[in-house]
Amino acid sequence: MKNNSWFLQSNAFVLFIAMLSAGCAGSPREPATAANHQARITVLYDAFGKNPALQKDWGYAALIEYDGKRILFDTGDNPQILAHNAKALNIDLSRLDYVVMSHRHSDHMGGLTYLLSVNPKVKIYAPKENFGVYGFSLPSSFYRKDPSLTPEQRYYDGNPPEIMRFGNAWPAAHFELIEKTTEIAPGMHLIFQISDKPTTLELRELSLAINTPDGIVLVVGCSHPGLDKIVEAAARINQHIHLVTGGFHLVVAKDPEIEQIVTMLRDGYKVDYVAPSHCTGEPTFTALKKAYGDHYLYAGLGTSIALGANPLSSADGQAMDEDDLKTYRTLLAKDDENAVLASNDQR
């Protein structure tokens, strides 16, 4: 009887361990929320990466899956390349909750044509700009009027609409323009900022801050207003910044500026993890990898970053190899240097 009891207890223990292991295997390193069983960020467009099935190009796009939401952040530069990479990664862009366009530069919005061909009614959040490509509106009271003129010399014959609405480059698209930091879903904030940099003066840009149980997950497009200002704004939502990923816009920065940003992230705001992409720049990749060690996550084209207390990159720990570096530099040089390096309004 004693042996039988021991046998039953042993089997029960084995069964318990098996069930526990199966449960853990189903949701490794995930946030506490049950709905986040596929919480991850997948890079769809960039100029470096490990997957030979994907096409590299200068630009940025990423799919964010969190709390049951699917968000496309930017669309890269070329619609054909976005289509190719999405299909190669088995990502269905017809199933999105919404899209975020970080700013108006072509290497972030050029793929929108393809997106709209497969998902024409998706809601698209974009920064509100004066007469911007995403549309604009303003009250007709903005201009001075002269009632002494005859009707044919007056705008709208002297009877303008109360609100003047201006078109956008995609008239059938469903844009919602953002002009202040806005919560678009529970815990999901779009940070709105305006660049004061000489090369991108008055450029509006959106960043996505997700307030997770582990802290803020911050997705940036090109950080034209300054990564320090974007992180500062995110910290007003939650002081604990868990992960920053996307383009840090240090591609031509000198070492002192790079060191300042690295120090700001690691020591100033004590950001847990970084996963730099796109316009971050090769020397900045090196500096961040040195500063963050195993808390630096590789985020090249095709990489998925599993979100959670200990985020994990599908290519964790890998740096760019020589082929990556060659491709990255070639793509950087192929366009007009001033354009690619954000010294004018086309990049």
TORGUNU-230433 format. One record per residue (C-alpha): residue in one letter; residue number from 1; x, y, z. Coordinates in Angstrom, 2 decimals. Layout:
BEGIN
SITE lummi sepa      xx      yy      zz
SITE     A  NUM       X       Y       Z
...
***
This chain:
BEGIN
SITE lummi sepa      xx      yy      zz
SITE     M    1    0.00    0.00    0.00
SITE     K    2    2.87    2.30    0.83
SITE     N    3    4.53    1.61   -2.53
SITE     N    4    1.28    2.27   -4.40
SITE     S    5    0.87    5.59   -2.58
SITE     W    6    4.44    6.58   -3.47
SITE     F    7    3.79    5.58   -7.12
SITE     L    8    0.61    7.70   -7.32
SITE     Q    9    2.30   10.68   -5.68
SITE     S   10    5.26   10.42   -8.05
SITE     N   11    3.01   10.29  -11.12
SITE     A   12    1.01   13.25   -9.87
SITE     F   13    4.22   15.21   -9.37
SITE     V   14    5.46   14.35  -12.88
SITE     L   15    2.10   15.37  -14.34
SITE     F   16    2.20   18.66  -12.43
SITE     I   17    5.70   19.44  -13.69
SITE     A   18    4.69   18.59  -17.28
SITE     M   19    1.66   20.87  -17.09
SITE     L   20    3.73   23.65  -15.54
SITE     S   21    6.40   23.31  -18.24
SITE     A   22    3.81   23.35  -21.01
SITE     G   23    2.30   26.51  -19.57
SITE     C   24    5.67   28.22  -19.35
SITE     A   25    6.61   27.18  -22.89
SITE     G   26    3.46   28.77  -24.24
SITE     S   27    4.29   32.25  -22.97
SITE     P   28    8.00   32.80  -22.38
SITE     R   29    9.18   36.21  -21.13
SITE     E   30    5.79   37.83  -21.66
SITE     P   31    4.06   40.68  -19.84
SITE     A   32    1.69   39.73  -17.07
SITE     T   33   -1.42   40.52  -19.11
SITE     A   34   -2.95   37.36  -20.54
SITE     A   35   -3.92   39.12  -23.76
SITE     N   36   -0.24   39.72  -24.52
SITE     H   37    0.59   36.14  -25.52
SITE     Q   38    2.04   37.44  -28.81
SITE     A   39    3.53   40.70  -27.59
SITE     R   40    6.31   41.48  -30.04
SITE     I   41    7.82   43.96  -32.49
SITE     T   42    8.84   42.73  -35.94
SITE     V   43   11.05   44.86  -38.21
SITE     L   44    9.60   44.86  -41.75
SITE     Y   45   11.84   47.40  -43.43
SITE     D   46   15.47   48.38  -42.86
SITE     A   47   18.88   48.46  -44.51
SITE     F   48   20.52   45.67  -42.50
SITE     G   49   19.42   42.24  -41.40
SITE     K   50   20.12   38.50  -41.32
SITE     N   51   17.26   37.03  -43.35
SITE     P   52   18.35   36.43  -47.00
SITE     A   53   14.71   36.13  -48.09
SITE     L   54   14.10   39.81  -47.28
SITE     Q   55   14.97   42.88  -49.33
SITE     K   56   17.08   45.52  -47.63
SITE     D   57   16.45   49.18  -48.31
SITE     W   58   16.87   52.51  -46.55
SITE     G   59   13.74   53.17  -44.50
SITE     Y   60   11.78   51.85  -41.56
SITE     A   61    8.62   49.91  -40.82
SITE     A   62    7.71   47.68  -37.89
SITE     L   63    4.69   45.65  -36.83
SITE     I   64    3.80   45.98  -33.15
SITE     E   65    1.58   43.28  -31.62
SITE     Y   66    0.47   44.03  -28.09
SITE     D   67   -2.62   43.52  -25.96
SITE     G   68   -4.54   42.08  -28.89
SITE     K   69   -3.69   45.05  -31.15
SITE     R   70   -1.76   44.97  -34.43
SITE     I   71   -0.13   48.30  -35.26
SITE     L   72    1.98   49.06  -38.31
SITE     F   73    4.50   51.76  -37.45
SITE     D   74    5.67   53.46  -40.69
SITE     T   75    5.74   51.84  -44.13
SITE     G   76    9.31   52.11  -45.42
SITE     D   77   10.31   53.79  -48.67
SITE     N   78    9.25   51.46  -51.48
SITE     P   79    5.80   49.82  -51.78
SITE     Q   80    7.15   46.79  -53.69
SITE     I   81    9.79   46.11  -51.05
SITE     L   82    7.27   46.46  -48.22
SITE     A   83    4.98   44.01  -50.02
SITE     H   84    7.83   41.56  -50.60
SITE     N   85    9.03   41.63  -46.99
SITE     A   86    5.55   41.35  -45.50
SITE     K   87    4.77   38.31  -47.66
SITE     A   88    8.15   36.70  -46.94
SITE     L   89    7.47   37.04  -43.20
SITE     N   90    3.87   35.83  -43.56
SITE     I   91    2.56   39.10  -42.15
SITE     D   92   -0.95   39.97  -43.30
SITE     L   93   -1.18   43.77  -43.53
SITE     S   94   -4.89   43.54  -44.30
SITE     R   95   -5.36   42.72  -40.60
SITE     L   96   -4.37   45.83  -38.68
SITE     D   97   -6.05   47.83  -35.97
SITE     Y   98   -4.32   51.00  -37.06
SITE     V   99   -1.24   52.50  -38.63
SITE     V  100    1.11   55.16  -37.26
SITE     M  101    3.01   57.38  -39.68
SITE     S  102    5.82   58.93  -37.65
SITE     H  103    6.58   61.80  -40.03
SITE     R  104    6.43   62.92  -43.64
SITE     H  105    9.79   61.73  -44.97
SITE     S  106    9.54   59.32  -47.88
SITE     D  107   11.65   56.56  -46.30
SITE     H  108    8.89   56.19  -43.70
SITE     M  109    5.76   56.74  -45.79
SITE     G  110    6.66   55.54  -49.30
SITE     G  111    5.13   52.09  -48.77
SITE     L  112    1.72   53.53  -47.93
SITE     T  113    0.52   52.91  -51.49
SITE     Y  114    0.88   49.15  -51.05
SITE     L  115   -0.68   49.21  -47.59
SITE     L  116   -3.77   51.00  -48.88
SITE     S  117   -4.10   48.53  -51.74
SITE     V  118   -4.58   45.68  -49.24
SITE     N  119   -6.14   47.62  -46.37
SITE     P  120   -7.87   50.73  -47.76
SITE     K  121  -10.04   51.50  -44.72
SITE     V  122   -7.51   51.16  -41.92
SITE     K  123   -7.24   54.12  -39.54
SITE     I  124   -3.95   55.96  -39.99
SITE     Y  125   -2.58   58.27  -37.32
SITE     A  126   -0.27   60.97  -38.63
SITE     P  127    1.16   64.24  -37.29
SITE     K  128   -0.83   67.36  -38.08
SITE     E  129    1.19   69.84  -40.10
SITE     N  130    0.51   73.09  -41.89
SITE     F  131   -0.62   72.06  -45.38
SITE     G  132    0.95   68.64  -44.85
SITE     V  133    0.79   65.59  -47.13
SITE     Y  134   -1.61   63.92  -44.68
SITE     G  135   -4.16   66.73  -45.01
SITE     F  136   -4.91   69.86  -43.06
SITE     S  137   -7.74   72.11  -41.90
SITE     L  138   -7.99   75.54  -40.35
SITE     P  139  -10.66   78.17  -39.70
SITE     S  140  -11.25   80.66  -42.51
SITE     S  141  -10.80   83.42  -39.97
SITE     F  142   -7.03   82.95  -40.46
SITE     Y  143   -6.95   85.43  -43.36
SITE     R  144   -7.82   89.12  -43.37
SITE     K  145  -10.91   90.14  -45.27
SITE     D  146  -11.87   93.28  -47.16
SITE     P  147  -15.65   93.70  -47.57
SITE     S  148  -15.12   96.72  -49.85
SITE     L  149  -14.09   94.41  -52.70
SITE     T  150  -16.63   93.11  -55.20
SITE     P  151  -17.58   89.41  -54.77
SITE     E  152  -15.49   88.25  -57.73
SITE     Q  153  -12.39   89.68  -56.06
SITE     R  154  -13.02   87.95  -52.76
SITE     Y  155  -12.22   84.41  -51.70
SITE     Y  156  -15.32   82.24  -51.96
SITE     D  157  -17.25   85.32  -53.11
SITE     G  158  -16.91   86.68  -49.60
SITE     N  159  -18.60   83.66  -47.97
SITE     P  160  -15.86   81.20  -47.04
SITE     P  161  -16.64   77.99  -45.15
SITE     E  162  -16.12   78.21  -41.43
SITE     I  163  -13.49   75.46  -41.64
SITE     M  164  -11.26   75.21  -44.71
SITE     R  165  -10.21   71.62  -45.40
SITE     F  166   -7.25   70.76  -47.58
SITE     G  167   -6.53   67.49  -49.32
SITE     N  168   -3.80   64.92  -48.82
SITE     A  169   -1.66   62.75  -51.04
SITE     W  170   -3.97   59.76  -50.43
SITE     P  171   -7.51   61.16  -50.69
SITE     A  172   -9.25   57.85  -49.98
SITE     A  173   -7.21   57.11  -46.86
SITE     H  174   -8.67   57.39  -43.36
SITE     F  175   -6.28   59.78  -41.60
SITE     E  176   -6.63   61.00  -38.05
SITE     L  177   -4.23   63.88  -37.47
SITE     I  178   -2.51   64.22  -34.10
SITE     E  179   -1.28   67.56  -32.76
SITE     K  180   -0.67   66.71  -29.10
SITE     T  181    0.33   63.64  -27.11
SITE     T  182   -2.73   61.38  -27.27
SITE     E  183   -3.78   58.04  -25.78
SITE     I  184   -5.21   56.09  -28.72
SITE     A  185   -5.97   52.89  -26.77
SITE     P  186   -5.60   51.89  -23.11
SITE     G  187   -1.91   52.30  -22.28
SITE     M  188   -0.95   53.26  -25.86
SITE     H  189    0.16   56.85  -26.37
SITE     L  190    1.27   58.78  -29.43
SITE     I  191    3.89   61.34  -28.44
SITE     F  192    3.68   64.44  -30.63
SITE     Q  193    6.73   66.67  -30.93
SITE     I  194    8.11   69.33  -33.25
SITE     S  195   11.74   69.38  -34.32
SITE     D  196   13.78   72.48  -33.58
SITE     K  197   16.84   71.18  -35.42
SITE     P  198   18.10   73.41  -38.27
SITE     T  199   17.88   70.63  -40.88
SITE     T  200   14.32   69.59  -39.96
SITE     L  201   12.95   72.78  -38.43
SITE     E  202    9.23   72.53  -37.58
SITE     L  203    9.00   68.89  -38.71
SITE     R  204    6.25   67.14  -36.75
SITE     E  205    6.89   63.59  -35.55
SITE     L  206    4.96   60.90  -33.70
SITE     S  207    6.45   58.20  -31.47
SITE     L  208    4.56   55.30  -29.91
SITE     A  209    4.80   54.76  -26.14
SITE     I  210    3.20   51.58  -24.79
SITE     N  211    2.78   51.52  -21.02
SITE     T  212    3.39   47.85  -20.21
SITE     P  213    3.59   46.12  -16.79
SITE     D  214    7.37   46.24  -17.22
SITE     G  215    7.57   49.93  -18.12
SITE     I  216    7.35   51.99  -21.29
SITE     V  217    8.11   50.33  -24.62
SITE     L  218    9.01   53.26  -26.87
SITE     V  219    9.00   52.96  -30.67
SITE     V  220   10.58   55.87  -32.55
SITE     G  221   10.68   56.53  -36.27
SITE     C  222   13.61   58.89  -36.86
SITE     S  223   13.81   60.93  -33.63
SITE     H  224   14.15   64.23  -35.51
SITE     P  225   13.02   66.28  -32.49
SITE     G  226   15.82   64.60  -30.50
SITE     L  227   15.77   61.22  -28.80
SITE     D  228   16.36   62.92  -25.46
SITE     K  229   13.16   64.96  -25.82
SITE     I  230   11.13   61.93  -26.90
SITE     V  231   12.36   59.85  -23.95
SITE     E  232   11.66   62.76  -21.61
SITE     A  233    8.07   62.92  -22.88
SITE     A  234    7.68   59.14  -22.49
SITE     A  235    8.95   59.36  -18.92
SITE     R  236    6.09   61.71  -18.10
SITE     I  237    3.75   58.80  -18.85
SITE     N  238    5.81   56.33  -16.81
SITE     Q  239    9.25   57.07  -15.38
SITE     H  240   10.32   53.50  -15.99
SITE     I  241   11.46   53.20  -19.63
SITE     H  242   11.82   49.49  -20.36
SITE     L  243   12.78   49.42  -24.04
SITE     V  244   13.57   51.96  -26.77
SITE     T  245   13.61   50.77  -30.37
SITE     G  246   13.62   52.32  -33.85
SITE     G  247   15.70   55.04  -35.50
SITE     F  248   17.73   57.21  -33.12
SITE     H  249   18.89   59.63  -35.86
SITE     L  250   22.60   59.61  -35.03
SITE     V  251   23.77   58.35  -38.41
SITE     V  252   26.18   61.28  -38.91
SITE     A  253   26.63   62.26  -35.25
SITE     K  254   30.09   62.79  -33.82
SITE     D  255   31.33   60.71  -30.90
SITE     P  256   30.55   63.31  -28.19
SITE     E  257   26.90   63.53  -29.27
SITE     I  258   26.64   59.75  -29.41
SITE     E  259   28.15   59.43  -25.94
SITE     Q  260   25.72   62.03  -24.63
SITE     I  261   22.72   60.05  -25.91
SITE     V  262   24.11   56.75  -24.62
SITE     T  263   24.67   58.29  -21.18
SITE     M  264   21.19   59.82  -21.23
SITE     L  265   19.59   56.46  -21.96
SITE     R  266   21.67   54.29  -19.62
SITE     D  267   22.42   56.61  -16.72
SITE     G  268   19.92   59.45  -17.00
SITE     Y  269   16.66   57.58  -17.61
SITE     K  270   18.05   54.12  -16.75
SITE     V  271   16.45   52.56  -19.83
SITE     D  272   16.49   48.78  -19.39
SITE     Y  273   16.99   47.70  -23.01
SITE     V  274   17.77   49.29  -26.38
SITE     A  275   17.05   47.86  -29.83
SITE     P  276   18.32   50.43  -32.35
SITE     S  277   17.42   50.32  -36.05
SITE     H  278   17.40   52.43  -39.21
SITE     C  279   19.09   55.86  -38.90
SITE     T  280   20.76   55.13  -35.55
SITE     G  281   24.15   54.83  -37.29
SITE     E  282   26.99   52.33  -37.20
SITE     P  283   29.15   54.06  -34.54
SITE     T  284   26.05   54.38  -32.35
SITE     F  285   25.30   50.66  -32.74
SITE     T  286   28.83   50.02  -31.46
SITE     A  287   28.57   52.48  -28.56
SITE     L  288   25.19   51.18  -27.41
SITE     K  289   26.30   47.56  -27.66
SITE     K  290   29.33   48.33  -25.52
SITE     A  291   27.28   50.25  -22.96
SITE     Y  292   24.36   47.81  -22.73
SITE     G  293   25.98   44.42  -23.18
SITE     D  294   23.33   41.70  -23.14
SITE     H  295   20.65   44.38  -22.75
SITE     Y  296   21.38   45.48  -26.31
SITE     L  297   18.94   43.75  -28.67
SITE     Y  298   19.71   43.24  -32.33
SITE     A  299   16.89   44.76  -34.39
SITE     G  300   17.78   44.26  -38.04
SITE     L  301   15.34   43.56  -40.86
SITE     G  302   13.17   40.52  -40.13
SITE     T  303   13.99   40.45  -36.42
SITE     S  304   11.18   39.92  -33.90
SITE     I  305   11.57   41.23  -30.38
SITE     A  306    9.44   39.34  -27.85
SITE     L  307    8.25   41.87  -25.29
SITE     G  308    8.17   41.21  -21.57
SITE     A  309   10.25   41.57  -18.43
SITE     N  310   13.27   40.20  -20.32
SITE     P  311   12.72   41.07  -23.99
SITE     L  312   14.36   38.69  -26.39
SITE     S  313   15.42   39.33  -29.98
SITE     S  314   15.15   36.49  -32.49
SITE     A  315   18.72   37.34  -33.47
SITE     D  316   19.82   38.32  -29.96
SITE     G  317   23.45   39.25  -29.54
SITE     Q  318   24.32   39.33  -33.24
SITE     A  319   26.08   42.38  -34.61
SITE     M  320   26.16   43.38  -38.25
SITE     D  321   28.58   41.23  -40.23
SITE     E  322   30.67   42.53  -43.14
SITE     D  323   27.91   41.87  -45.69
SITE     D  324   25.46   43.81  -43.55
SITE     L  325   27.91   46.69  -43.21
SITE     K  326   28.56   46.77  -46.96
SITE     T  327   24.83   46.82  -47.76
SITE     Y  328   24.13   49.44  -45.09
SITE     R  329   26.83   51.77  -46.42
SITE     T  330   25.82   51.26  -50.05
SITE     L  331   22.20   52.11  -49.32
SITE     L  332   23.25   55.11  -47.30
SITE     A  333   25.32   56.44  -50.21
SITE     K  334   23.00   55.61  -53.12
SITE     D  335   20.75   58.64  -52.66
SITE     D  336   21.79   62.25  -52.59
SITE     E  337   23.99   62.59  -49.50
SITE     N  338   22.16   65.58  -48.10
SITE     A  339   18.80   63.88  -48.53
SITE     V  340   19.68   60.61  -46.84
SITE     L  341   21.47   62.30  -43.97
SITE     A  342   18.42   64.44  -43.18
SITE     S  343   20.06   67.71  -44.19
SITE     N  344   17.00   68.67  -46.22
SITE     D  345   13.31   67.92  -46.09
SITE     Q  346   13.34   64.76  -48.23
SITE     R  347   15.04   62.46  -45.73
***
